[in-house]
Amino acid sequence: MVLGVMYIGKEKNDTKWWMRTKLGVLAIIIYIVWDCESYFGIFNLLHHFFLSDESVEGARAGTMWEWHFRSNLDHWSVLLGMIFAINYPITMLWFRKIEARSTRRQWMGKMAVAFGMLYALRAWVKGPLTYPKIQYNETNPYFGFIPLVAYIFLRNLTPTMRSYSMDLLHEIGKTTLETYLMQHHIWLSSNSKTVLTFIPGWPRVNLVMVTFIYVLLSRKIHNLTLLLRTIILPDDREACIRSLVGLMVAIAGFYCTAFVVEEMGMSNLMSVGVVSIVCGTLLYQSVMDSTWATYREAAKAAKKSLDADLGDSDDHNTTTSESEFSTGNAEDQETTISRFCPPLIGAMVVLVIGLIWNGFAATGASSIGRLPPTCDAFVNNGSWIPIDGCNEASRSMAYRENHVSSFGMCLPHGNANIWAWDKQPSHTHCRFGNRDEMQVKKVLNNRKVVFIGDSMTRNLYHSSLRMMGVTGSGAYDATLPKHQGITNLLWGKTPVLFKWAPLAVDQFSILKEVNNNFGEGNRAPDLIVLGGGAWDRLHVYATDEDRQSHAATLKDLSAEMLRAQQQNAAVVWFIPTTINSLALNTEEKRDHMREEDMEAMRAVYAKNGVLSASSFVLDGPTFTASRVSESFDGVHYPPQIYDAGAQILANALDWLIPPNQEEPVIPPQIGKMSNPMLGFMMLVLVGIGLFTFDGFLGFTYLASAFVKGLKPHELFRQALRSKKSGHEEVSDPDANSNSLLRSRLEKAKARKRPPKAKTSGNLDSEIAALIGR
């Protein structure tokens, strides 16, 4: 955009109106293409041939919408920058001229402009800045310039402020392109979701280290870019075109090779290595063949120049020069070693780098994605971490994130506990984390989930619902019956059921019913969560006959669990949580359901194949053993304890449930973000900036109410003369009336013509005498 506008009629760019007329036409084009897209469809028409609405990686709504969205965010920014640039000489002259006035006049004018800008800035802070993200994105092109313009004026308000600058910003500005591109490859990781980690557990120190590496490499890349630019695109026009054509041919060749390899299904590490070595060798040889003649001629010229400098009489130096710069027949006699050694070294380097890269990829961490099935061995491993409520950092975080300022409790060891997983080696790719409603919805949307079990399983069911957005699930309500099923429909098409089954025989019969109903018009469950054992130990485990019957039931239950898996359902077994023996509230429970009794019962379930028949085992004691004192009745725990179990289950869904087929994304209508009214407002502001010669879009004219002769459009010619002459021309209008008289006085003195009146050293007396008053 900038290059095109500046190139058209470039010989007239310094005239008064030509450049401003071009920018005015550009403003109208921007208004029609972006702000009136919903009426004219020009953007869609211009990009229709190489952009589409098809969902692709990185642009789920299609490349057409992605380009429109990205370009719309700042579609006025380039033009506003160009307007400020062409008005910059006038702006600087305005500052110098107003600072030549009296202090009172100077500050009255500056404050008038500053108050106008601060009022606009306040309106932006109170209005567009507070909008939700989508609305902010839609209005940013029309209001985003306000804080920038205000900052530029206020930061340059006085000569003292303008005399200071930060070299740090100057240095950063040199590498803005490299830092922008490298942030996704060096600074950030996992598709910009995390920061590259070198020092785990020390986030601030790690951030400093990674940032240092990021900035250092960006500067190195900047220097390499400048160096390669001089080599690949030299200043010589003919050589530059030849090099550019060769570069395009090489890129096209590599692209075609990659396409062929991909179509042949050979896109693996070995084929990539072979192609890289072969094509790299050919590219190297092509470069050498095309540049060797040039190098040879340069060597001849260097030899002749050296001979001329040393003279023919210096035989020793001449002989040395000839031996060093000889370009006879020996230069064309390339040896086998010199010809094949560089490609072989390059091939070895590519091979070593490829092996190292493959090793990193195979054993190192990967991008954040679905957890692999091998994480089954680690997902139950974790502990509760206390958060210190007395710590000021924790209190400040709660103030920022939870909007609270007073705390009712402050325990020395902390008054809250958070479930956390044990750290796993990076090569396991087991990065567990908190799963929210949106993440769980991606897995369970349009699925069927069934929980079957006792009150422990019911509490896990409620925690899972809270995780999936049902905030009031499991709230204490004494009016509801305890022993009954529960049904919830989430997101309009995901049934999540709980079926009350306290005994193993109940769990077996319900699971059998679920399996038998499959294929009869009933929807088969995708996830079945079973749990039990406490009621069996309490009520049906007193005699040997009871134990034998219970074992037979468990074997039947295991068979039904395997049958459910054969019908593509993921089956989870929930091991009963830790029992607080001292808190058991009945004599019967204290006799038959103590923790040691339940530990033996857990072993019985494992012995009879229940655990091995499961797709996944959720270990209840893992997340309850350290919180056993909080079990108020010896069996049940506060809701937040079961939330840890729900999170473990949600992480396990990554390998238990196959990924949902993503629903097709309907791309938003191109022009959805367009706003003709706000676009017209910008058109007016652009006109003010262009045709009133004000880089601050009209705000500078506020100073004219207090200081005369400072309207920007009146300063154009003087600013242009200053620009062409290369020095500042600043004159005080109050002294203009005496400038001619001073000149005449100096000329009179030069011709030794004394004034008619006696001088007293006062300028006014000398002027009066000169004109004969």
GIKAZI-V699892 format. One record per residue. N is the residue number from 1. PSI is psi in whole degrees, 0 to 359 (NA if undefined). OMEGA is omega as a letter, one per 20 degrees, with the letter a starting at -180 (NA if undefined). NEAR is the number of other C-alpha atoms within 8 Angstrom. Layout:
BEGIN
n->{N/N}
psi->{PSI/PSI}
omega->{OMEGA/OMEGA}
near->{NEAR/NEAR}
END
This chain:
BEGIN
n->{1/2/3/4/5/6/7/8/9/10/11/12/13/14/15/16/17/18/19/20/21/22/23/24/25/26/27/28/29/30/31/32/33/34/35/36/37/38/39/40/41/42/43/44/45/46/47/48/49/50/51/52/53/54/55/56/57/58/59/60/61/62/63/64/65/66/67/68/69/70/71/72/73/74/75/76/77/78/79/80/81/82/83/84/85/86/87/88/89/90/91/92/93/94/95/96/97/98/99/100/101/102/103/104/105/106/107/108/109/110/111/112/113/114/115/116/117/118/119/120/121/122/123/124/125/126/127/128/129/130/131/132/133/134/135/136/137/138/139/140/141/142/143/144/145/146/147/148/149/150/151/152/153/154/155/156/157/158/159/160/161/162/163/164/165/166/167/168/169/170/171/172/173/174/175/176/177/178/179/180/181/182/183/184/185/186/187/188/189/190/191/192/193/194/195/196/197/198/199/200/201/202/203/204/205/206/207/208/209/210/211/212/213/214/215/216/217/218/219/220/221/222/223/224/225/226/227/228/229/230/231/232/233/234/235/236/237/238/239/240/241/242/243/244/245/246/247/248/249/250/251/252/253/254/255/256/257/258/259/260/261/262/263/264/265/266/267/268/269/270/271/272/273/274/275/276/277/278/279/280/281/282/283/284/285/286/287/288/289/290/291/292/293/294/295/296/297/298/299/300/301/302/303/304/305/306/307/308/309/310/311/312/313/314/315/316/317/318/319/320/321/322/323/324/325/326/327/328/329/330/331/332/333/334/335/336/337/338/339/340/341/342/343/344/345/346/347/348/349/350/351/352/353/354/355/356/357/358/359/360/361/362/363/364/365/366/367/368/369/370/371/372/373/374/375/376/377/378/379/380/381/382/383/384/385/386/387/388/389/390/391/392/393/394/395/396/397/398/399/400/401/402/403/404/405/406/407/408/409/410/411/412/413/414/415/416/417/418/419/420/421/422/423/424/425/426/427/428/429/430/431/432/433/434/435/436/437/438/439/440/441/442/443/444/445/446/447/448/449/450/451/452/453/454/455/456/457/458/459/460/461/462/463/464/465/466/467/468/469/470/471/472/473/474/475/476/477/478/479/480/481/482/483/484/485/486/487/488/489/490/491/492/493/494/495/496/497/498/499/500/501/502/503/504/505/506/507/508/509/510/511/512/513/514/515/516/517/518/519/520/521/522/523/524/525/526/527/528/529/530/531/532/533/534/535/536/537/538/539/540/541/542/543/544/545/546/547/548/549/550/551/552/553/554/555/556/557/558/559/560/561/562/563/564/565/566/567/568/569/570/571/572/573/574/575/576/577/578/579/580/581/582/583/584/585/586/587/588/589/590/591/592/593/594/595/596/597/598/599/600/601/602/603/604/605/606/607/608/609/610/611/612/613/614/615/616/617/618/619/620/621/622/623/624/625/626/627/628/629/630/631/632/633/634/635/636/637/638/639/640/641/642/643/644/645/646/647/648/649/650/651/652/653/654/655/656/657/658/659/660/661/662/663/664/665/666/667/668/669/670/671/672/673/674/675/676/677/678/679/680/681/682/683/684/685/686/687/688/689/690/691/692/693/694/695/696/697/698/699/700/701/702/703/704/705/706/707/708/709/710/711/712/713/714/715/716/717/718/719/720/721/722/723/724/725/726/727/728/729/730/731/732/733/734/735/736/737/738/739/740/741/742/743/744/745/746/747/748/749/750/751/752/753/754/755/756/757/758/759/760/761/762/763/764/765/766/767/768/769/770/771/772/773}
psi->{312/313/316/315/317/331/326/118/41/335/344/16/338/1/171/318/343/310/322/326/318/317/327/319/320/321/319/321/315/318/317/318/317/315/342/25/325/343/318/331/30/319/314/320/319/329/6/329/339/5/157/173/6/135/128/169/126/349/76/331/6/153/332/311/322/316/318/317/311/316/330/332/326/40/346/351/315/316/317/323/321/323/317/324/315/338/0/314/322/319/314/322/322/317/316/322/321/331/352/350/178/157/319/312/318/311/333/317/315/319/328/315/318/317/323/317/320/326/317/322/320/318/323/319/318/337/266/326/334/357/153/164/313/315/324/318/324/330/348/321/337/342/352/340/341/306/329/313/318/318/316/317/310/327/336/29/326/159/326/316/324/341/350/144/163/116/333/314/325/316/320/322/334/331/30/323/314/319/325/317/322/348/329/348/338/308/313/164/173/53/44/20/336/164/141/132/121/329/86/143/350/74/322/316/319/319/319/316/313/320/320/313/318/313/318/313/326/320/321/318/323/315/320/324/315/320/313/329/317/332/311/322/75/169/334/124/313/316/325/315/317/318/322/318/316/322/317/321/318/316/317/321/316/321/315/321/316/322/317/316/319/318/331/0/32/25/70/177/320/313/321/319/315/313/319/318/313/308/324/321/315/319/318/314/324/318/317/316/324/340/349/321/320/318/320/317/321/324/320/315/321/322/315/319/319/321/320/324/322/330/155/339/335/84/323/312/324/319/318/317/319/323/329/327/18/129/31/216/337/331/336/350/79/129/164/321/314/336/320/347/311/315/323/318/317/319/319/320/315/319/315/315/320/318/318/316/316/321/317/317/325/325/346/183/159/181/155/124/202/141/140/160/336/344/352/327/347/344/337/356/116/187/167/128/124/141/127/111/346/348/133/326/318/321/320/321/319/325/319/317/329/357/45/149/344/146/132/339/150/94/142/326/5/147/17/152/138/133/134/143/150/148/134/152/147/330/345/340/26/82/88/160/169/131/128/185/317/322/319/326/324/330/317/358/132/26/175/129/134/125/131/121/201/200/330/315/325/320/323/323/314/320/322/321/319/321/329/15/356/87/328/7/133/6/146/126/104/348/346/143/144/317/74/165/162/141/133/140/113/141/23/345/20/96/132/112/148/129/123/119/85/329/160/323/326/318/320/314/320/318/323/319/318/316/322/329/350/129/2/35/348/145/127/141/146/335/127/124/118/151/147/183/327/314/323/317/330/323/330/41/29/323/168/323/320/319/318/318/321/319/320/321/320/323/320/321/319/321/319/327/319/323/320/322/326/338/22/28/139/126/123/132/127/107/134/144/169/138/133/92/323/341/358/131/5/155/322/317/321/335/328/350/34/170/321/328/317/328/320/323/322/321/325/316/321/321/326/15/10/317/319/338/359/150/330/144/120/112/101/315/335/316/8/341/318/354/20/330/345/359/109/335/12/342/315/159/164/156/323/339/317/339/327/318/321/323/321/315/319/322/323/340/339/322/349/322/126/150/142/144/120/134/142/135/125/110/141/155/130/126/0/326/358/147/95/324/312/327/321/324/317/325/320/316/321/318/320/314/324/311/0/1/33/116/339/23/41/344/329/333/345/333/339/342/341/336/122/154/20/23/130/324/342/351/1/309/319/321/323/319/319/321/318/323/340/9/163/137/101/124/144/120/332/339/358/326/337/353/319/321/322/317/316/323/317/322/321/317/323/328/9/43/102/148/158/330/152/132/152/17/354/134/319/323/319/319/318/320/323/321/3/27/NA}
omega->{r/a/a/a/a/a/a/r/a/a/a/a/a/r/a/a/a/a/a/r/r/r/r/r/r/r/r/r/r/a/a/a/a/a/r/a/a/a/a/r/a/a/r/a/a/a/a/a/a/r/a/r/a/a/r/r/a/r/a/r/r/a/r/a/a/r/r/a/a/a/a/a/a/a/r/a/a/a/r/r/r/r/r/a/a/r/a/r/r/r/a/r/r/r/a/a/r/r/r/r/r/a/a/r/a/a/r/r/a/a/r/r/a/r/r/r/r/r/r/r/r/r/r/a/a/a/a/a/a/a/r/a/a/r/r/r/a/a/a/r/a/a/a/a/a/r/a/r/r/r/a/a/a/a/a/a/a/r/r/r/a/a/r/r/r/r/r/r/r/a/r/a/r/a/a/r/a/r/r/a/a/a/a/a/a/a/a/r/r/r/r/r/a/r/r/a/r/a/a/r/r/a/a/r/r/r/r/a/a/r/r/r/a/a/a/r/r/r/r/r/r/r/r/r/r/a/a/r/r/a/a/a/a/a/r/a/a/r/r/r/r/r/a/r/r/r/r/r/r/r/r/r/r/r/r/r/r/r/a/r/r/a/r/r/a/a/r/a/a/a/r/r/r/r/a/a/a/a/r/r/r/r/r/a/r/r/r/a/a/a/a/r/r/r/a/r/r/r/r/r/r/r/r/r/r/r/a/a/a/a/a/a/a/a/a/a/a/r/r/a/a/r/a/a/a/a/r/a/a/a/a/a/a/a/r/a/a/a/a/a/r/r/r/r/r/r/r/r/r/a/a/r/r/r/r/r/r/r/r/a/a/a/a/r/r/r/a/a/r/a/r/r/r/r/r/a/a/a/r/a/r/a/r/a/r/r/a/r/r/a/a/r/r/r/r/r/r/r/a/a/a/r/r/a/a/a/a/a/r/a/a/a/a/a/r/r/a/r/r/r/r/r/a/r/a/a/r/a/a/r/a/r/r/r/r/a/a/a/r/a/r/a/a/a/a/r/r/a/a/r/a/r/a/a/r/r/r/r/r/r/a/r/r/r/r/r/a/r/r/a/a/a/r/r/a/r/a/a/a/r/a/a/r/r/a/r/r/r/a/r/r/a/r/r/r/a/r/r/a/a/a/a/a/r/r/a/r/a/a/r/r/r/r/a/a/a/a/r/r/a/r/a/r/r/r/a/r/r/a/r/r/r/a/a/r/a/a/a/a/a/a/a/r/r/r/a/r/r/r/r/r/r/r/r/r/r/r/r/r/r/r/r/r/r/r/r/r/r/r/a/a/r/a/r/a/a/a/a/r/a/a/a/r/a/r/r/a/r/r/r/a/a/r/a/r/r/a/r/r/r/r/r/r/r/r/a/a/r/a/a/a/r/a/r/a/r/r/a/a/a/a/a/r/a/a/r/a/a/a/r/a/r/r/a/a/a/r/a/a/r/r/r/r/r/r/r/r/r/a/r/a/r/a/r/r/a/r/a/r/r/a/r/r/a/r/a/r/r/r/a/r/a/a/r/a/a/r/r/r/r/r/r/r/r/r/r/r/a/a/a/r/r/a/r/r/r/r/a/a/a/r/r/a/r/a/a/a/r/a/r/a/a/r/a/a/a/r/r/r/r/r/a/a/a/r/r/a/r/a/r/r/a/a/a/a/a/a/a/a/a/r/a/a/r/a/r/r/r/a/r/r/r/a/r/a/r/r/a/r/a/r/a/a/r/r/r/r/r/a/a/r/r/NA}
near->{5/7/6/7/10/9/7/6/7/7/5/8/9/7/7/7/6/10/11/10/8/9/12/11/8/10/11/9/8/11/13/11/12/12/13/14/15/10/5/8/12/9/10/10/7/7/9/9/6/5/9/9/10/8/11/9/5/4/9/9/14/14/13/13/13/10/8/10/9/8/8/10/10/10/10/9/9/10/10/9/8/9/13/12/8/8/11/9/10/14/11/8/11/11/8/9/12/12/9/9/9/7/7/6/11/13/8/11/15/10/9/10/13/11/8/10/11/9/8/9/11/8/8/12/9/8/8/11/8/8/9/6/6/7/8/12/9/10/10/11/14/10/9/9/9/11/9/8/9/12/8/8/9/8/8/9/9/6/7/6/9/10/6/6/5/6/6/6/7/8/8/8/7/6/11/8/6/11/11/7/8/11/10/10/8/10/12/13/13/9/9/8/7/8/9/9/7/6/8/7/4/7/8/6/8/12/9/8/8/13/9/8/8/13/9/8/8/12/10/8/9/10/8/8/8/8/8/9/9/9/7/9/12/10/7/6/7/6/10/12/9/8/10/10/8/8/8/8/8/9/8/8/8/9/8/8/8/8/8/8/11/9/7/6/6/8/8/6/8/6/10/9/11/8/9/9/11/8/9/10/11/8/9/9/8/8/8/8/8/8/8/8/8/8/8/10/8/8/10/11/8/9/12/8/8/9/11/8/6/9/8/8/4/8/7/6/8/12/8/8/12/9/7/6/10/11/9/6/6/8/9/6/6/8/6/6/6/8/8/8/8/8/10/8/8/10/10/8/8/11/9/8/8/10/8/8/8/9/9/9/9/7/9/10/10/7/7/7/4/6/13/9/8/6/11/9/6/8/12/12/8/11/11/10/8/10/11/13/14/10/7/7/6/11/11/8/9/11/10/8/6/7/7/8/7/4/6/4/6/10/9/7/7/12/11/8/9/8/10/8/10/7/4/8/7/9/8/10/12/11/7/8/5/5/10/8/9/7/8/12/9/9/12/10/11/6/10/13/13/12/14/16/17/13/7/12/14/12/11/12/10/10/15/11/11/11/14/11/7/8/7/6/9/8/5/4/5/5/4/5/6/4/5/7/8/7/8/7/9/8/6/5/9/13/11/12/11/13/12/11/11/13/12/14/8/9/14/13/8/11/12/9/8/9/11/6/10/10/7/5/6/7/7/11/10/11/12/13/12/13/13/16/13/9/11/13/14/11/7/11/11/8/7/7/6/10/11/8/8/13/10/8/11/14/11/9/13/12/9/12/12/10/9/12/11/7/6/7/12/14/14/13/13/13/12/13/11/11/12/14/10/5/9/12/8/6/7/8/11/11/7/9/15/12/10/7/10/13/8/8/10/11/8/9/11/10/7/10/11/14/10/7/10/13/10/12/10/12/11/12/10/10/16/11/9/8/8/10/7/7/14/9/9/12/11/8/9/8/9/7/10/12/12/10/12/12/12/11/9/10/12/12/9/14/10/10/10/7/7/8/4/4/4/5/7/5/8/7/6/12/11/7/8/11/8/9/6/8/11/9/8/9/11/8/10/13/10/12/15/12/9/10/12/18/14/9/10/12/10/12/11/11/14/12/8/8/12/7/7/13/10/14/9/8/12/11/7/8/12/9/8/11/10/6/6/6/6/6/7/7/8/9/7/5/8/9/8/7/8/8/9/9/8/9/11/8/8/11/9/7/6/6/7/6/10/7/10/8/9/6/6/7/6/6/12/15/11/10/13/12/6/7/5}
END
